[in-house]
């Protein structure tokens, strides 16, 4: 059993990845390479993004976060007591 992933590109171009000494890779090394390292990097991204959010919120004190859909629809969030600015139109008689 080959212990490498067969992807579409490898299948189309008939490419196979083997160790440089041309030996079969051990299952434990395969598990470490394909699973453990990638999962560890993925899990490390969670606290890094949480720390960045805390830094941005409490250190930089960015309160004016405008979402993409607010920009697209040309809208903004206002307090409930704030009245919207409406241009008055003069009626002609």
N, C-alpha and C positions, 0 to 999 in steps of 0.2 A: 504494500500500500504506500503510495506516495503521500508525503505529509506536507504538501504545499497547496496553496489555494489555486484553483483553476478559475481564472477570470475570463471574460469575453475576449479581451485583448490577447491574453496568452493563448487562448484557443485559436483565434484567428491567425496570429502570427507564428503559431506553433513554437512558443517559447516555454522553456522550463527552467526554473531556478533551482540550482543545486549548490551545495557547499563547494568551496574551492578545492578541497581535497577529494572530491567526488565520492564521498561516503554518504550513506543515508543519514538523515538527521534524526536524532533521538527525539522521542515523543516529548520528553521533559523540556528540551530546548525549543521544540516547536511550540509547546504550550506557553513558555516564557515569552518567546518572540511574538507570537500571534495574539496572545490573550493578556497576559499579566502586564506587559509594558503599556499596551494601548489602554487598558482599563485604568491603570495607575495614572497615566497622563490625563485621561478623561475625568477621573475623580479629583485630580489636582486642580482642574479648571473651575470647579465649583467654589472652593474657598477663595480662590484668587478673584473670581468675579464678585463674590460677597464682600471681600475686603475693598475692592474698587468701589462698590456701591456705597459702603460705609464711608469711605474717604470722600467720595463725591458729595454725599448727603451732609455729613457732619463737619468736615474740614473745609471743603470749598463752599458749602452752603448754597448749592445751586437749587433754587426753588422754581426757577422759570423754565420748567421742562415743557416744551411744546411738542405734542405728538405729530406724527406725519399726517394723519388724517385731519387734524386741526388746521394744518397749513394748507392742505389740499382743498378743504372746504371753506377756508378763510374765516375761521371761527376762533374764539378764545373762551376760556372758562372765567367767569366772574363770580363775585360773591353774590349771595341772594339779595342783599340790600342795595347793591349797586344797580343803577338804572342804565339801560343800554342807551348809547348815543344814537339818536335818530335825527336825521336832517329834516327840518320842517319845510314843507313845500307850500308856496303861496298859491292860493286859488285865485284865478282871474274871473272877474264878473263881467 
